Amino acid sequence: MSKSGKTHWQRVYVEKNPTAVSWYQPVPEKSLQFIRSTGIAKDKPILDAGGGASTLVDHLMNEGYTDISVLDISGKALERSRDRLGNLAGAITWIESDVTEFESSRKFALWHDRAVFHFLTQSVDRDKYIEAVCRALQPKGHLVLATFGPQGPERCSGLDIQRYGVDELQILFGSRFDLCSHELDEHATPTGSKQQFLYSWWQAAS
């Protein structure tokens, strides 16, 4: 994403309460379901890409996962989560970075993303994202990816997005990852509207 992208997301989390944004989930049930399905041990490192002000980190901690990193382009979004967690925030690694430029000094057992990939409307940014995932994952590491589905919205937070069916994702990720499972899900926004998401679980081929 560009510098203007960072400015956009900073403004979103300055101007809006995290519980009011369209993608808010009090309990991210589907993400938790897919993460559990990978079977990774609870002491293995997990990265929540675009995790910002999401409550996923809270629920992962509650379930006993102990090595969690949250990455977001918006420092304000990360600040919102740190404030929400209070004293527990010190147990989390917080990373302010553009995901397409992310360079990790460690390898993760699982990369989760429900917030970033469908905003990458340019092929060059999608390629950078996939390379970042491949660099960051351990051999046979897991990718849990949620994007807007084929019937999802065409815009979100005032920005164009890219909708996906599983075939389109297979074209992008299939040479590097094996598809383990996928499922369409309907997300209810805080205002009561519905958004279709496609959740998928992939395992690195090597």
Number of C-alpha atoms within 10 A of each C-alpha: 16 9 9 9 14 17 12 16 19 16 14 17 20 13 9 10 12 20 15 12 16 18 17 18 18 11 13 17 12 15 20 16 10 20 20 14 13 18 9 16 12 16 12 14 20 25 25 23 25 25 26 29 25 24 19 21 24 16 15 19 16 10 12 11 18 17 17 21 19 23 23 24 26 26 19 19 24 23 16 17 21 18 12 14 16 9 9 12 16 10 13 16 12 22 22 17 17 21 22 21 13 19 13 12 8 10 19 23 21 25 24 24 20 22 19 21 23 22 20 18 15 11 10 10 18 17 14 16 20 17 15 17 25 19 17 21 23 18 15 15 22 28 28 24 24 25 25 29 23 17 14 20 16 15 14 15 13 8 11 14 21 18 23 19 16 18 10 12 16 16 9 15 16 16 10 16 20 18 19 14 14 16 14 19 16 14 20 15 16 15 9 9 10 15 17 18 24 23 23 20 22 24 22 20 14 11
